[in-house]
């Protein structure tokens, strides 16, 4: 698992490092070349962005039981993501989710959450993330549906949009010497993107 995290970190660093080069190459391109190619055909290089917010797990089904997370097992996560978007509709998003669980052992966990997000247009997107819980024998995946609205600024601004996202985290916990569990959670994630 450590090897997978290192590979993902190297991939994200490589992609993030290429974004300024592509933008610099685009801005230094000769004007004559741009005048011959229609604007719709000019390829824009990768752009770098991200998001911050919070996520509330609402309901979890695990081991034959359904748990109301808000009343019985409160937890809150604070996702921070780095997004690399090319000229198409697909984007790579590397998200880190520290999560505080307020009941039981009051654990704080960190989930490394790389994934692909596909823009459907009109502010809608769908995606799928892999999930690796650090220092925990839990892995899984998270399908998601996202809706965003642009933030209008008069003089520009750091944040470009706010969003609401429905997540369905599926986790497979395989602790040594303990029974395996599979959990499915419905969660709501909201925040701002930049």
GURO-186769 format. One record per residue (C-alpha): z, y, x. Coordinates in steps of 0.2 Angstrom, whole numbers, plus 5000, padded with zeros to 4 digits. Layout:
# GURO-186769
+------+------+------+
:   zz :   yy :   xx :
+------+------+------+
:    Z :    Y :    X :
...
+------+------+------+
END
This chain:
# GURO-186769
+------+------+------+
:   zz :   yy :   xx :
+------+------+------+
: 5000 : 5000 : 5000 :
: 5004 : 5012 : 5015 :
: 4986 : 5009 : 5021 :
: 4979 : 5014 : 5004 :
: 4989 : 5030 : 5004 :
: 4983 : 5034 : 5022 :
: 4965 : 5031 : 5017 :
: 4967 : 5042 : 5001 :
: 4975 : 5056 : 5011 :
: 4961 : 5055 : 5024 :
: 4948 : 5055 : 5011 :
: 4956 : 5070 : 5002 :
: 4957 : 5080 : 5018 :
: 4939 : 5076 : 5023 :
: 4933 : 5082 : 5006 :
: 4944 : 5097 : 5006 :
: 4938 : 5102 : 5023 :
: 4920 : 5101 : 5018 :
: 4921 : 5113 : 5004 :
: 4923 : 5129 : 5014 :
: 4908 : 5123 : 5025 :
: 4897 : 5120 : 5010 :
: 4902 : 5137 : 5003 :
: 4899 : 5146 : 5020 :
: 4882 : 5137 : 5022 :
: 4877 : 5143 : 5004 :
: 4882 : 5161 : 5008 :
: 4872 : 5161 : 5024 :
: 4856 : 5154 : 5017 :
: 4841 : 5166 : 5019 :
: 4837 : 5176 : 5003 :
: 4819 : 5172 : 5004 :
: 4822 : 5153 : 5002 :
: 4833 : 5157 : 4987 :
: 4819 : 5167 : 4979 :
: 4807 : 5153 : 4980 :
: 4819 : 5140 : 4971 :
: 4823 : 5143 : 4953 :
: 4842 : 5147 : 4951 :
: 4845 : 5131 : 4941 :
: 4839 : 5120 : 4955 :
: 4850 : 5128 : 4969 :
: 4863 : 5116 : 4974 :
: 4880 : 5123 : 4975 :
: 4892 : 5115 : 4987 :
: 4908 : 5106 : 4983 :
: 4922 : 5118 : 4976 :
: 4941 : 5116 : 4979 :
: 4953 : 5119 : 4965 :
: 4969 : 5111 : 4958 :
: 4982 : 5111 : 4945 :
: 5001 : 5112 : 4942 :
: 5011 : 5108 : 4926 :
: 5023 : 5097 : 4918 :
: 5022 : 5080 : 4909 :
: 5033 : 5072 : 4896 :
: 5033 : 5054 : 4893 :
: 5035 : 5052 : 4874 :
: 5035 : 5034 : 4869 :
: 5035 : 5018 : 4880 :
: 5032 : 5000 : 4876 :
: 5039 : 4988 : 4889 :
: 5046 : 4970 : 4888 :
: 5043 : 4969 : 4869 :
: 5053 : 4985 : 4866 :
: 5047 : 5002 : 4861 :
: 5057 : 5017 : 4868 :
: 5057 : 5035 : 4862 :
: 5058 : 5043 : 4879 :
: 5063 : 5060 : 4872 :
: 5079 : 5054 : 4864 :
: 5083 : 5037 : 4873 :
: 5076 : 5039 : 4891 :
: 5072 : 5057 : 4895 :
: 5061 : 5060 : 4909 :
: 5050 : 5074 : 4915 :
: 5037 : 5075 : 4929 :
: 5029 : 5090 : 4938 :
: 5011 : 5085 : 4943 :
: 5002 : 5095 : 4957 :
: 4984 : 5091 : 4960 :
: 4970 : 5095 : 4972 :
: 4953 : 5094 : 4964 :
: 4936 : 5093 : 4973 :
: 4921 : 5096 : 4962 :
: 4903 : 5094 : 4966 :
: 4888 : 5102 : 4957 :
: 4888 : 5088 : 4943 :
: 4901 : 5084 : 4930 :
: 4912 : 5072 : 4941 :
: 4927 : 5078 : 4951 :
: 4939 : 5069 : 4962 :
: 4957 : 5074 : 4959 :
: 4972 : 5069 : 4970 :
: 4988 : 5071 : 4960 :
: 5006 : 5069 : 4966 :
: 5019 : 5067 : 4952 :
: 5037 : 5069 : 4956 :
: 5047 : 5063 : 4941 :
: 5065 : 5065 : 4936 :
: 5073 : 5052 : 4925 :
: 5089 : 5059 : 4917 :
: 5096 : 5043 : 4911 :
: 5102 : 5027 : 4919 :
: 5102 : 5028 : 4938 :
: 5095 : 5046 : 4937 :
: 5081 : 5041 : 4949 :
: 5068 : 5053 : 4955 :
: 5051 : 5045 : 4959 :
: 5035 : 5050 : 4966 :
: 5018 : 5044 : 4960 :
: 5002 : 5046 : 4970 :
: 4989 : 5047 : 4957 :
: 4970 : 5048 : 4963 :
: 4957 : 5048 : 4950 :
: 4940 : 5053 : 4944 :
: 4938 : 5066 : 4930 :
: 4922 : 5068 : 4920 :
: 4918 : 5084 : 4911 :
: 4911 : 5082 : 4894 :
: 4908 : 5100 : 4891 :
: 4916 : 5113 : 4880 :
: 4932 : 5112 : 4889 :
: 4934 : 5093 : 4886 :
: 4936 : 5080 : 4900 :
: 4940 : 5061 : 4902 :
: 4946 : 5052 : 4917 :
: 4954 : 5037 : 4925 :
: 4968 : 5038 : 4939 :
: 4975 : 5024 : 4950 :
: 4994 : 5025 : 4951 :
: 5005 : 5020 : 4966 :
: 5024 : 5023 : 4964 :
: 5031 : 5027 : 4981 :
: 5045 : 5015 : 4987 :
: 5043 : 5005 : 4972 :
: 5034 : 4989 : 4968 :
: 5024 : 4997 : 4954 :
: 5006 : 5000 : 4953 :
: 4994 : 5004 : 4938 :
: 4981 : 5015 : 4930 :
: 4981 : 5030 : 4919 :
: 4967 : 5034 : 4907 :
: 4967 : 5052 : 4901 :
: 4959 : 5065 : 4889 :
: 4960 : 5083 : 4893 :
: 4956 : 5100 : 4884 :
: 4956 : 5116 : 4894 :
: 4954 : 5135 : 4889 :
: 4949 : 5148 : 4901 :
: 4961 : 5162 : 4906 :
: 4952 : 5179 : 4905 :
: 4957 : 5191 : 4919 :
: 4951 : 5209 : 4921 :
: 4952 : 5209 : 4940 :
: 4951 : 5190 : 4943 :
: 4967 : 5180 : 4945 :
: 4974 : 5164 : 4953 :
: 4974 : 5154 : 4937 :
: 4957 : 5150 : 4929 :
: 4962 : 5139 : 4914 :
: 4977 : 5131 : 4905 :
: 4975 : 5114 : 4898 :
: 4983 : 5100 : 4887 :
: 4981 : 5082 : 4892 :
: 4985 : 5066 : 4883 :
: 4989 : 5052 : 4896 :
: 4991 : 5033 : 4893 :
: 5000 : 5027 : 4909 :
: 4999 : 5008 : 4911 :
: 5011 : 5001 : 4925 :
: 5014 : 4984 : 4932 :
: 5031 : 4982 : 4940 :
: 5033 : 4967 : 4952 :
: 5050 : 4968 : 4960 :
: 5055 : 4954 : 4972 :
: 5068 : 4942 : 4964 :
: 5067 : 4951 : 4947 :
: 5056 : 4948 : 4932 :
: 5039 : 4957 : 4931 :
: 5037 : 4970 : 4918 :
: 5022 : 4979 : 4911 :
: 5024 : 4996 : 4903 :
: 5012 : 5007 : 4893 :
: 5017 : 5025 : 4889 :
: 5010 : 5039 : 4879 :
: 5013 : 5056 : 4888 :
: 5008 : 5074 : 4886 :
: 5003 : 5084 : 4901 :
: 5001 : 5103 : 4901 :
: 4998 : 5116 : 4914 :
: 4987 : 5128 : 4923 :
: 4972 : 5125 : 4934 :
: 4966 : 5136 : 4949 :
+------+------+------+
END
